[in-house]
Amino acid sequence: MGWIWSSDIPMSNVAAQVQERAANWLPIPGVAEKARRRQAEVDEDDLFTKGTVASFYPREGRGIIRNDRDETLPFSVPESAIVGDPAHIEEGSRIGYDASVTQGGMKVTVLKVY
């Protein structure tokens, strides 16, 4: 079936109805979900124990937290539940955490990035 062109519609009206869009205007699949997770509300006025990241090794996903009593605790990103964006974990970052006793001693089980 071919196009039917009507000369009754002026070309200026057709051109006015066409919208100009930037290249690649469609959203990339999966990116919206990551952005939504990144923007999760993280409130620093919670009941988590507070501390700072004393050292962090991003390739290994491991580090050490120094709490407000000047004690140190090891943490592992793959083994901990992370609240907030793990990309913001770096030395000196303020965090909240929950720790538990394991066979290897005290370890962080929940890490909250502010």
Backbone atoms as SQL, in Angstrom:
CREATE TABLE atoms (id INTEGER PRIMARY KEY, chain TEXT, resi INTEGER, resn TEXT, atom TEXT, x REAL, y REAL, z REAL);
INSERT INTO atoms VALUES
  (1, 'A', 1, 'MET', 'N', 0.837, -1.165, 0.000),
  (2, 'A', 1, 'MET', 'CA', 0.000, 0.000, 0.000),
  (3, 'A', 1, 'MET', 'C', 0.885, 1.231, 0.000),
  (4, 'A', 2, 'GLY', 'N', 0.592, 2.202, -0.771),
  (5, 'A', 2, 'GLY', 'CA', 1.420, 3.395, -0.894),
  (6, 'A', 2, 'GLY', 'C', 0.912, 4.531, -0.026),
  (7, 'A', 3, 'TRP', 'N', 1.685, 5.568, -0.019),
  (8, 'A', 3, 'TRP', 'CA', 1.320, 6.762, 0.731),
  (9, 'A', 3, 'TRP', 'C', 0.224, 7.521, -0.008),
  (10, 'A', 4, 'ILE', 'N', -0.658, 8.073, 0.735),
  (11, 'A', 4, 'ILE', 'CA', -1.689, 8.928, 0.144),
  (12, 'A', 4, 'ILE', 'C', -1.363, 10.348, 0.540),
  (13, 'A', 5, 'TRP', 'N', -1.134, 11.162, -0.437),
  (14, 'A', 5, 'TRP', 'CA', -0.774, 12.553, -0.177),
  (15, 'A', 5, 'TRP', 'C', -1.942, 13.429, -0.535),
  (16, 'A', 6, 'SER', 'N', -2.304, 14.242, 0.414),
  (17, 'A', 6, 'SER', 'CA', -3.404, 15.154, 0.161),
  (18, 'A', 6, 'SER', 'C', -2.830, 16.545, 0.029),
  (19, 'A', 7, 'SER', 'N', -3.184, 17.199, -1.013),
  (20, 'A', 7, 'SER', 'CA', -2.696, 18.560, -1.215),
  (21, 'A', 7, 'SER', 'C', -3.515, 19.557, -0.411),
  (22, 'A', 8, 'ASP', 'N', -4.509, 19.038, 0.337),
  (23, 'A', 8, 'ASP', 'CA', -5.329, 19.933, 1.157),
  (24, 'A', 8, 'ASP', 'C', -4.589, 20.398, 2.416),
  (25, 'A', 9, 'ILE', 'N', -3.542, 19.656, 2.858),
  (26, 'A', 9, 'ILE', 'CA', -2.800, 20.016, 4.064),
  (27, 'A', 9, 'ILE', 'C', -1.589, 20.846, 3.662),
  (28, 'A', 10, 'PRO', 'N', -1.503, 22.072, 4.132),
  (29, 'A', 10, 'PRO', 'CA', -0.335, 22.889, 3.789),
  (30, 'A', 10, 'PRO', 'C', 0.935, 22.327, 4.449),
  (31, 'A', 11, 'MET', 'N', 2.053, 22.413, 3.759),
  (32, 'A', 11, 'MET', 'CA', 3.326, 21.892, 4.259),
  (33, 'A', 11, 'MET', 'C', 3.778, 22.605, 5.533),
  (34, 'A', 12, 'SER', 'N', 3.416, 23.857, 5.731),
  (35, 'A', 12, 'SER', 'CA', 3.834, 24.574, 6.938),
  (36, 'A', 12, 'SER', 'C', 3.207, 23.939, 8.184),
  (37, 'A', 13, 'ASN', 'N', 1.992, 23.396, 8.106),
  (38, 'A', 13, 'ASN', 'CA', 1.371, 22.732, 9.250),
  (39, 'A', 13, 'ASN', 'C', 2.063, 21.414, 9.555),
  (40, 'A', 14, 'VAL', 'N', 2.493, 20.689, 8.543),
  (41, 'A', 14, 'VAL', 'CA', 3.178, 19.419, 8.737),
  (42, 'A', 14, 'VAL', 'C', 4.530, 19.663, 9.412),
  (43, 'A', 15, 'ALA', 'N', 5.260, 20.659, 8.968),
  (44, 'A', 15, 'ALA', 'CA', 6.566, 20.980, 9.539),
  (45, 'A', 15, 'ALA', 'C', 6.426, 21.451, 10.987),
  (46, 'A', 16, 'ALA', 'N', 5.339, 22.104, 11.328),
  (47, 'A', 16, 'ALA', 'CA', 5.135, 22.580, 12.692),
  (48, 'A', 16, 'ALA', 'C', 4.860, 21.421, 13.650),
  (49, 'A', 17, 'GLN', 'N', 4.365, 20.303, 13.143),
  (50, 'A', 17, 'GLN', 'CA', 4.045, 19.168, 13.995),
  (51, 'A', 17, 'GLN', 'C', 5.243, 18.247, 14.244),
  (52, 'A', 18, 'VAL', 'N', 6.299, 18.390, 13.488),
  (53, 'A', 18, 'VAL', 'CA', 7.476, 17.545, 13.646),
  (54, 'A', 18, 'VAL', 'C', 8.330, 18.101, 14.786),
  (55, 'A', 19, 'GLN', 'N', 8.696, 17.230, 15.719),
  (56, 'A', 19, 'GLN', 'CA', 9.516, 17.651, 16.855),
  (57, 'A', 19, 'GLN', 'C', 10.978, 17.306, 16.605),
  (58, 'A', 20, 'GLU', 'N', 11.847, 18.231, 16.919),
  (59, 'A', 20, 'GLU', 'CA', 13.276, 17.974, 16.786),
  (60, 'A', 20, 'GLU', 'C', 13.775, 17.390, 18.101),
  (61, 'A', 21, 'ARG', 'N', 14.512, 16.290, 18.016),
  (62, 'A', 21, 'ARG', 'CA', 15.046, 15.632, 19.210),
  (63, 'A', 21, 'ARG', 'C', 16.549, 15.454, 19.061),
  (64, 'A', 22, 'ALA', 'N', 17.206, 15.459, 20.204),
  (65, 'A', 22, 'ALA', 'CA', 18.654, 15.237, 20.196),
  (66, 'A', 22, 'ALA', 'C', 18.940, 13.777, 19.866),
  (67, 'A', 23, 'ALA', 'N', 20.131, 13.525, 19.398),
  (68, 'A', 23, 'ALA', 'CA', 20.524, 12.152, 19.098),
  (69, 'A', 23, 'ALA', 'C', 20.517, 11.323, 20.372),
  (70, 'A', 24, 'ASN', 'N', 20.177, 10.046, 20.262),
  (71, 'A', 24, 'ASN', 'CA', 20.152, 9.110, 21.388),
  (72, 'A', 24, 'ASN', 'C', 19.239, 9.578, 22.516),
  (73, 'A', 25, 'TRP', 'N', 18.044, 9.971, 22.174),
  (74, 'A', 25, 'TRP', 'CA', 17.118, 10.503, 23.173),
  (75, 'A', 25, 'TRP', 'C', 16.385, 9.422, 23.957),
  (76, 'A', 26, 'LEU', 'N', 16.442, 8.187, 23.487),
  (77, 'A', 26, 'LEU', 'CA', 15.798, 7.106, 24.234),
  (78, 'A', 26, 'LEU', 'C', 16.648, 6.714, 25.440),
  (79, 'A', 27, 'PRO', 'N', 16.042, 6.389, 26.591),
  (80, 'A', 27, 'PRO', 'CA', 16.839, 5.983, 27.754),
  (81, 'A', 27, 'PRO', 'C', 17.496, 4.628, 27.536),
  (82, 'A', 28, 'ILE', 'N', 18.648, 4.454, 28.127),
  (83, 'A', 28, 'ILE', 'CA', 19.369, 3.189, 28.030),
  (84, 'A', 28, 'ILE', 'C', 18.747, 2.223, 29.035),
  (85, 'A', 29, 'PRO', 'N', 18.414, 1.003, 28.626),
  (86, 'A', 29, 'PRO', 'CA', 17.800, 0.053, 29.554),
  (87, 'A', 29, 'PRO', 'C', 18.700, -0.237, 30.747),
  (88, 'A', 30, 'GLY', 'N', 18.119, -0.237, 31.937),
  (89, 'A', 30, 'GLY', 'CA', 18.855, -0.547, 33.152),
  (90, 'A', 30, 'GLY', 'C', 19.469, 0.651, 33.839),
  (91, 'A', 31, 'VAL', 'N', 19.699, 1.750, 33.132),
  (92, 'A', 31, 'VAL', 'CA', 20.334, 2.917, 33.723),
  (93, 'A', 31, 'VAL', 'C', 19.389, 3.604, 34.710),
  (94, 'A', 32, 'ALA', 'N', 18.112, 3.653, 34.395),
  (95, 'A', 32, 'ALA', 'CA', 17.148, 4.296, 35.285),
  (96, 'A', 32, 'ALA', 'C', 17.082, 3.561, 36.619),
  (97, 'A', 33, 'GLU', 'N', 17.167, 2.245, 36.604),
  (98, 'A', 33, 'GLU', 'CA', 17.132, 1.468, 37.843),
  (99, 'A', 33, 'GLU', 'C', 18.365, 1.756, 38.701),
  (100, 'A', 34, 'LYS', 'N', 19.542, 1.851, 38.082),
  (101, 'A', 34, 'LYS', 'CA', 20.755, 2.162, 38.833),
  (102, 'A', 34, 'LYS', 'C', 20.673, 3.563, 39.437),
  (103, 'A', 35, 'ALA', 'N', 20.152, 4.521, 38.678),
  (104, 'A', 35, 'ALA', 'CA', 20.017, 5.887, 39.180),
  (105, 'A', 35, 'ALA', 'C', 19.046, 5.932, 40.348),
  (106, 'A', 36, 'ARG', 'N', 17.973, 5.164, 40.279),
  (107, 'A', 36, 'ARG', 'CA', 16.994, 5.136, 41.360),
  (108, 'A', 36, 'ARG', 'C', 17.631, 4.562, 42.631),
  (109, 'A', 37, 'ARG', 'N', 18.466, 3.516, 42.503),
  (110, 'A', 37, 'ARG', 'CA', 19.137, 2.946, 43.665),
  (111, 'A', 37, 'ARG', 'C', 20.139, 3.926, 44.260),
  (112, 'A', 38, 'ARG', 'N', 20.839, 4.687, 43.386),
  (113, 'A', 38, 'ARG', 'CA', 21.827, 5.648, 43.850),
  (114, 'A', 38, 'ARG', 'C', 21.187, 6.767, 44.652),
  (115, 'A', 39, 'GLN', 'N', 19.948, 7.131, 44.306),
  (116, 'A', 39, 'GLN', 'CA', 19.283, 8.246, 44.945),
  (117, 'A', 39, 'GLN', 'C', 18.463, 7.818, 46.162),
  (118, 'A', 40, 'ALA', 'N', 18.701, 6.615, 46.663),
  (119, 'A', 40, 'ALA', 'CA', 17.968, 6.145, 47.835),
  (120, 'A', 40, 'ALA', 'C', 18.244, 7.074, 49.006),
  (121, 'A', 41, 'GLU', 'N', 17.219, 7.318, 49.783),
  (122, 'A', 41, 'GLU', 'CA', 17.358, 8.203, 50.932),
  (123, 'A', 41, 'GLU', 'C', 18.250, 7.555, 51.980),
  (124, 'A', 42, 'VAL', 'N', 19.320, 8.221, 52.336),
  (125, 'A', 42, 'VAL', 'CA', 20.217, 7.741, 53.375),
  (126, 'A', 42, 'VAL', 'C', 20.285, 8.841, 54.424),
  (127, 'A', 43, 'ASP', 'N', 19.703, 8.572, 55.594),
  (128, 'A', 43, 'ASP', 'CA', 19.613, 9.546, 56.663),
  (129, 'A', 43, 'ASP', 'C', 20.725, 9.294, 57.666),
  (130, 'A', 44, 'GLU', 'N', 21.506, 10.320, 57.956),
  (131, 'A', 44, 'GLU', 'CA', 22.623, 10.151, 58.881),
  (132, 'A', 44, 'GLU', 'C', 22.156, 10.166, 60.338),
  (133, 'A', 45, 'ASP', 'N', 20.914, 10.566, 60.592),
  (134, 'A', 45, 'ASP', 'CA', 20.378, 10.592, 61.956),
  (135, 'A', 45, 'ASP', 'C', 19.654, 9.283, 62.263),
  (136, 'A', 46, 'ASP', 'N', 20.351, 8.176, 62.087),
  (137, 'A', 46, 'ASP', 'CA', 19.769, 6.863, 62.361),
  (138, 'A', 46, 'ASP', 'C', 20.473, 6.249, 63.562),
  (139, 'A', 47, 'LEU', 'N', 20.156, 5.019, 63.876),
  (140, 'A', 47, 'LEU', 'CA', 20.719, 4.364, 65.047),
  (141, 'A', 47, 'LEU', 'C', 21.948, 3.510, 64.740),
  (142, 'A', 48, 'PHE', 'N', 22.483, 3.609, 63.511),
  (143, 'A', 48, 'PHE', 'CA', 23.698, 2.872, 63.181),
  (144, 'A', 48, 'PHE', 'C', 24.884, 3.450, 63.945),
  (145, 'A', 49, 'THR', 'N', 25.829, 2.592, 64.295),
  (146, 'A', 49, 'THR', 'CA', 27.081, 3.049, 64.880),
  (147, 'A', 49, 'THR', 'C', 27.850, 3.792, 63.799),
  (148, 'A', 50, 'LYS', 'N', 28.419, 4.933, 64.132),
  (149, 'A', 50, 'LYS', 'CA', 29.103, 5.765, 63.139),
  (150, 'A', 50, 'LYS', 'C', 30.604, 5.524, 63.171),
  (151, 'A', 51, 'GLY', 'N', 31.233, 5.757, 62.030),
  (152, 'A', 51, 'GLY', 'CA', 32.677, 5.631, 61.919),
  (153, 'A', 51, 'GLY', 'C', 33.153, 6.232, 60.611),
  (154, 'A', 52, 'THR', 'N', 34.432, 6.114, 60.366),
  (155, 'A', 52, 'THR', 'CA', 35.022, 6.566, 59.106),
  (156, 'A', 52, 'THR', 'C', 35.837, 5.424, 58.509),
  (157, 'A', 53, 'VAL', 'N', 36.012, 5.480, 57.205),
  (158, 'A', 53, 'VAL', 'CA', 36.812, 4.463, 56.523),
  (159, 'A', 53, 'VAL', 'C', 38.280, 4.823, 56.731),
  (160, 'A', 54, 'ALA', 'N', 38.994, 3.990, 57.479),
  (161, 'A', 54, 'ALA', 'CA', 40.415, 4.239, 57.756),
  (162, 'A', 54, 'ALA', 'C', 41.270, 3.864, 56.555),
  (163, 'A', 55, 'SER', 'N', 40.940, 2.742, 55.909),
  (164, 'A', 55, 'SER', 'CA', 41.650, 2.333, 54.692),
  (165, 'A', 55, 'SER', 'C', 40.681, 1.522, 53.837),
  (166, 'A', 56, 'PHE', 'N', 40.861, 1.613, 52.530),
  (167, 'A', 56, 'PHE', 'CA', 39.984, 0.896, 51.608),
  (168, 'A', 56, 'PHE', 'C', 40.779, 0.487, 50.380),
  (169, 'A', 57, 'TYR', 'N', 40.612, -0.776, 49.989),
  (170, 'A', 57, 'TYR', 'CA', 41.267, -1.330, 48.813),
  (171, 'A', 57, 'TYR', 'C', 40.173, -1.721, 47.822),
  (172, 'A', 58, 'PRO', 'N', 39.850, -0.841, 46.869),
  (173, 'A', 58, 'PRO', 'CA', 38.689, -1.071, 45.996),
  (174, 'A', 58, 'PRO', 'C', 38.785, -2.324, 45.135),
  (175, 'A', 59, 'ARG', 'N', 39.962, -2.697, 44.677),
  (176, 'A', 59, 'ARG', 'CA', 40.074, -3.904, 43.842),
  (177, 'A', 59, 'ARG', 'C', 39.697, -5.158, 44.608),
  (178, 'A', 60, 'GLU', 'N', 40.058, -5.199, 45.878),
  (179, 'A', 60, 'GLU', 'CA', 39.731, -6.347, 46.716),
  (180, 'A', 60, 'GLU', 'C', 38.354, -6.208, 47.353),
  (181, 'A', 61, 'GLY', 'N', 37.848, -4.968, 47.438),
  (182, 'A', 61, 'GLY', 'CA', 36.562, -4.726, 48.077),
  (183, 'A', 61, 'GLY', 'C', 36.630, -4.851, 49.584),
  (184, 'A', 62, 'ARG', 'N', 37.797, -4.630, 50.149),
  (185, 'A', 62, 'ARG', 'CA', 37.996, -4.765, 51.598),
  (186, 'A', 62, 'ARG', 'C', 38.560, -3.476, 52.175),
  (187, 'A', 63, 'GLY', 'N', 38.318, -3.303, 53.459),
  (188, 'A', 63, 'GLY', 'CA', 38.840, -2.120, 54.122),
  (189, 'A', 63, 'GLY', 'C', 38.714, -2.231, 55.621),
  (190, 'A', 64, 'ILE', 'N', 39.042, -1.123, 56.297),
  (191, 'A', 64, 'ILE', 'CA', 38.990, -1.055, 57.754),
  (192, 'A', 64, 'ILE', 'C', 38.222, 0.195, 58.151),
  (193, 'A', 65, 'ILE', 'N', 37.337, 0.026, 59.128),
  (194, 'A', 65, 'ILE', 'CA', 36.563, 1.137, 59.677),
  (195, 'A', 65, 'ILE', 'C', 37.135, 1.499, 61.034),
  (196, 'A', 66, 'ARG', 'N', 37.248, 2.797, 61.288),
  (197, 'A', 66, 'ARG', 'CA', 37.639, 3.276, 62.613),
  (198, 'A', 66, 'ARG', 'C', 36.406, 3.958, 63.196),
  (199, 'A', 67, 'ASN', 'N', 35.919, 3.422, 64.334),
  (200, 'A', 67, 'ASN', 'CA', 34.714, 3.999, 64.924),
  (201, 'A', 67, 'ASN', 'C', 35.056, 5.181, 65.826),
  (202, 'A', 68, 'ASP', 'N', 34.039, 5.759, 66.462),
  (203, 'A', 68, 'ASP', 'CA', 34.236, 6.954, 67.289),
  (204, 'A', 68, 'ASP', 'C', 34.997, 6.667, 68.571),
  (205, 'A', 69, 'ARG', 'N', 35.118, 5.394, 68.970),
  (206, 'A', 69, 'ARG', 'CA', 35.900, 5.019, 70.157),
  (207, 'A', 69, 'ARG', 'C', 37.331, 4.643, 69.774),
  (208, 'A', 70, 'ASP', 'N', 37.717, 4.915, 68.542),
  (209, 'A', 70, 'ASP', 'CA', 39.059, 4.650, 68.007),
  (210, 'A', 70, 'ASP', 'C', 39.369, 3.157, 67.916),
  (211, 'A', 71, 'GLU', 'N', 38.328, 2.333, 67.727),
  (212, 'A', 71, 'GLU', 'CA', 38.508, 0.898, 67.497),
  (213, 'A', 71, 'GLU', 'C', 38.433, 0.653, 65.994),
  (214, 'A', 72, 'THR', 'N', 39.078, -0.403, 65.516),
  (215, 'A', 72, 'THR', 'CA', 39.046, -0.725, 64.095),
  (216, 'A', 72, 'THR', 'C', 38.312, -2.039, 63.863),
  (217, 'A', 73, 'LEU', 'N', 37.583, -2.081, 62.759),
  (218, 'A', 73, 'LEU', 'CA', 36.848, -3.277, 62.349),
  (219, 'A', 73, 'LEU', 'C', 37.049, -3.508, 60.866),
  (220, 'A', 74, 'PRO', 'N', 37.283, -4.748, 60.439),
  (221, 'A', 74, 'PRO', 'CA', 37.405, -5.022, 59.006),
  (222, 'A', 74, 'PRO', 'C', 36.027, -5.109, 58.356),
  (223, 'A', 75, 'PHE', 'N', 35.970, -4.747, 57.081),
  (224, 'A', 75, 'PHE', 'CA', 34.740, -4.936, 56.311),
  (225, 'A', 75, 'PHE', 'C', 35.077, -5.432, 54.919),
  (226, 'A', 76, 'SER', 'N', 34.115, -6.089, 54.311),
  (227, 'A', 76, 'SER', 'CA', 34.257, -6.602, 52.960),
  (228, 'A', 76, 'SER', 'C', 32.996, -6.240, 52.198),
  (229, 'A', 77, 'VAL', 'N', 33.144, -5.536, 51.086),
  (230, 'A', 77, 'VAL', 'CA', 31.977, -5.111, 50.306),
  (231, 'A', 77, 'VAL', 'C', 31.174, -6.309, 49.803),
  (232, 'A', 78, 'PRO', 'N', 31.807, -7.370, 49.261),
  (233, 'A', 78, 'PRO', 'CA', 30.993, -8.505, 48.802),
  (234, 'A', 78, 'PRO', 'C', 30.256, -9.238, 49.920),
  (235, 'A', 79, 'GLU', 'N', 30.784, -9.209, 51.136),
  (236, 'A', 79, 'GLU', 'CA', 30.172, -9.944, 52.240),
  (237, 'A', 79, 'GLU', 'C', 29.204, -9.101, 53.058),
  (238, 'A', 80, 'SER', 'N', 29.175, -7.783, 52.860),
  (239, 'A', 80, 'SER', 'CA', 28.324, -6.886, 53.642),
  (240, 'A', 80, 'SER', 'C', 27.121, -6.442, 52.822),
  (241, 'A', 81, 'ALA', 'N', 26.038, -6.166, 53.516),
  (242, 'A', 81, 'ALA', 'CA', 24.884, -5.542, 52.879),
  (243, 'A', 81, 'ALA', 'C', 25.183, -4.046, 52.817),
  (244, 'A', 82, 'ILE', 'N', 25.084, -3.458, 51.637),
  (245, 'A', 82, 'ILE', 'CA', 25.429, -2.050, 51.445),
  (246, 'A', 82, 'ILE', 'C', 24.152, -1.244, 51.292),
  (247, 'A', 83, 'VAL', 'N', 24.041, -0.158, 52.054),
  (248, 'A', 83, 'VAL', 'CA', 22.945, 0.792, 51.917),
  (249, 'A', 83, 'VAL', 'C', 23.566, 2.077, 51.405),
  (250, 'A', 84, 'GLY', 'N', 23.082, 2.582, 50.279),
  (251, 'A', 84, 'GLY', 'CA', 23.681, 3.754, 49.655),
  (252, 'A', 84, 'GLY', 'C', 24.527, 3.335, 48.464),
  (253, 'A', 85, 'ASP', 'N', 25.310, 4.248, 47.955),
  (254, 'A', 85, 'ASP', 'CA', 26.113, 4.003, 46.760),
  (255, 'A', 85, 'ASP', 'C', 27.514, 3.535, 47.149),
  (256, 'A', 86, 'PRO', 'N', 27.872, 2.285, 46.832),
  (257, 'A', 86, 'PRO', 'CA', 29.209, 1.802, 47.196),
  (258, 'A', 86, 'PRO', 'C', 30.332, 2.524, 46.463),
  (259, 'A', 87, 'ALA', 'N', 30.017, 3.264, 45.408),
  (260, 'A', 87, 'ALA', 'CA', 31.056, 4.020, 44.694),
  (261, 'A', 87, 'ALA', 'C', 31.594, 5.169, 45.548),
  (262, 'A', 88, 'HIS', 'N', 30.868, 5.548, 46.596),
  (263, 'A', 88, 'HIS', 'CA', 31.302, 6.646, 47.463),
  (264, 'A', 88, 'HIS', 'C', 32.144, 6.177, 48.639),
  (265, 'A', 89, 'ILE', 'N', 32.483, 4.887, 48.671),
  (266, 'A', 89, 'ILE', 'CA', 33.346, 4.396, 49.742),
  (267, 'A', 89, 'ILE', 'C', 34.790, 4.733, 49.385),
  (268, 'A', 90, 'GLU', 'N', 35.415, 5.533, 50.223),
  (269, 'A', 90, 'GLU', 'CA', 36.827, 5.884, 50.051),
  (270, 'A', 90, 'GLU', 'C', 37.376, 6.256, 51.420),
  (271, 'A', 91, 'GLU', 'N', 38.676, 6.352, 51.534),
  (272, 'A', 91, 'GLU', 'CA', 39.285, 6.690, 52.822),
  (273, 'A', 91, 'GLU', 'C', 38.775, 8.030, 53.311),
  (274, 'A', 92, 'GLY', 'N', 38.355, 8.057, 54.571),
  (275, 'A', 92, 'GLY', 'CA', 37.838, 9.284, 55.164),
  (276, 'A', 92, 'GLY', 'C', 36.336, 9.446, 55.047),
  (277, 'A', 93, 'SER', 'N', 35.648, 8.562, 54.318),
  (278, 'A', 93, 'SER', 'CA', 34.190, 8.653, 54.167),
  (279, 'A', 93, 'SER', 'C', 33.507, 8.373, 55.498),
  (280, 'A', 94, 'ARG', 'N', 32.469, 9.135, 55.785),
  (281, 'A', 94, 'ARG', 'CA', 31.661, 8.916, 56.989),
  (282, 'A', 94, 'ARG', 'C', 30.638, 7.830, 56.686),
  (283, 'A', 95, 'ILE', 'N', 30.560, 6.827, 57.536),
  (284, 'A', 95, 'ILE', 'CA', 29.650, 5.712, 57.312),
  (285, 'A', 95, 'ILE', 'C', 28.989, 5.287, 58.610),
  (286, 'A', 96, 'GLY', 'N', 27.917, 4.536, 58.464),
  (287, 'A', 96, 'GLY', 'CA', 27.290, 3.855, 59.584),
  (288, 'A', 96, 'GLY', 'C', 27.458, 2.368, 59.354),
  (289, 'A', 97, 'TYR', 'N', 27.466, 1.590, 60.412),
  (290, 'A', 97, 'TYR', 'CA', 27.680, 0.163, 60.231),
  (291, 'A', 97, 'TYR', 'C', 27.010, -0.624, 61.341),
  (292, 'A', 98, 'ASP', 'N', 26.835, -1.901, 61.077),
  (293, 'A', 98, 'ASP', 'CA', 26.368, -2.859, 62.075),
  (294, 'A', 98, 'ASP', 'C', 27.337, -4.027, 62.014),
  (295, 'A', 99, 'ALA', 'N', 27.832, -4.457, 63.149),
  (296, 'A', 99, 'ALA', 'CA', 28.830, -5.530, 63.188),
  (297, 'A', 99, 'ALA', 'C', 28.291, -6.717, 63.980),
  (298, 'A', 100, 'SER', 'N', 28.862, -7.871, 63.691),
  (299, 'A', 100, 'SER', 'CA', 28.493, -9.069, 64.441),
  (300, 'A', 100, 'SER', 'C', 29.741, -9.924, 64.655),
  (301, 'A', 101, 'VAL', 'N', 29.630, -10.826, 65.614),
  (302, 'A', 101, 'VAL', 'CA', 30.743, -11.703, 65.945),
  (303, 'A', 101, 'VAL', 'C', 30.723, -12.906, 65.001),
  (304, 'A', 102, 'THR', 'N', 31.864, -13.183, 64.374),
  (305, 'A', 102, 'THR', 'CA', 32.015, -14.349, 63.509),
  (306, 'A', 102, 'THR', 'C', 33.165, -15.196, 64.041),
  (307, 'A', 103, 'GLN', 'N', 33.456, -16.294, 63.370),
  (308, 'A', 103, 'GLN', 'CA', 34.578, -17.137, 63.791),
  (309, 'A', 103, 'GLN', 'C', 35.901, -16.391, 63.719),
  (310, 'A', 104, 'GLY', 'N', 36.001, -15.452, 62.780),
  (311, 'A', 104, 'GLY', 'CA', 37.228, -14.680, 62.618),
  (312, 'A', 104, 'GLY', 'C', 37.263, -13.419, 63.469),
  (313, 'A', 105, 'GLY', 'N', 36.270, -13.233, 64.343),
  (314, 'A', 105, 'GLY', 'CA', 36.209, -12.023, 65.169),
  (315, 'A', 105, 'GLY', 'C', 35.072, -11.122, 64.709),
  (316, 'A', 106, 'MET', 'N', 35.098, -9.870, 65.156),
  (317, 'A', 106, 'MET', 'CA', 34.055, -8.911, 64.781),
  (318, 'A', 106, 'MET', 'C', 34.214, -8.521, 63.309),
  (319, 'A', 107, 'LYS', 'N', 33.103, -8.546, 62.576),
  (320, 'A', 107, 'LYS', 'CA', 33.103, -8.120, 61.175),
  (321, 'A', 107, 'LYS', 'C', 31.858, -7.298, 60.910),
  (322, 'A', 108, 'VAL', 'N', 31.970, -6.382, 59.971),
  (323, 'A', 108, 'VAL', 'CA', 30.856, -5.533, 59.586),
  (324, 'A', 108, 'VAL', 'C', 29.911, -6.333, 58.694),
  (325, 'A', 109, 'THR', 'N', 28.617, -6.323, 59.054),
  (326, 'A', 109, 'THR', 'CA', 27.623, -7.044, 58.246),
  (327, 'A', 109, 'THR', 'C', 26.772, -6.102, 57.417),
  (328, 'A', 110, 'VAL', 'N', 26.532, -4.886, 57.912),
  (329, 'A', 110, 'VAL', 'CA', 25.774, -3.873, 57.171),
  (330, 'A', 110, 'VAL', 'C', 26.603, -2.603, 57.135),
  (331, 'A', 111, 'LEU', 'N', 26.765, -2.043, 55.954),
  (332, 'A', 111, 'LEU', 'CA', 27.552, -0.829, 55.770),
  (333, 'A', 111, 'LEU', 'C', 26.655, 0.216, 55.131),
  (334, 'A', 112, 'LYS', 'N', 26.504, 1.359, 55.778),
  (335, 'A', 112, 'LYS', 'CA', 25.637, 2.422, 55.276),
  (336, 'A', 112, 'LYS', 'C', 26.488, 3.609, 54.879),
  (337, 'A', 113, 'VAL', 'N', 26.478, 3.940, 53.592),
  (338, 'A', 113, 'VAL', 'CA', 27.306, 5.017, 53.051),
  (339, 'A', 113, 'VAL', 'C', 26.502, 6.310, 53.060),
  (340, 'A', 114, 'TYR', 'N', 27.035, 7.346, 53.704),
  (341, 'A', 114, 'TYR', 'CA', 26.320, 8.633, 53.778),
  (342, 'A', 114, 'TYR', 'C', 26.766, 9.568, 52.684);
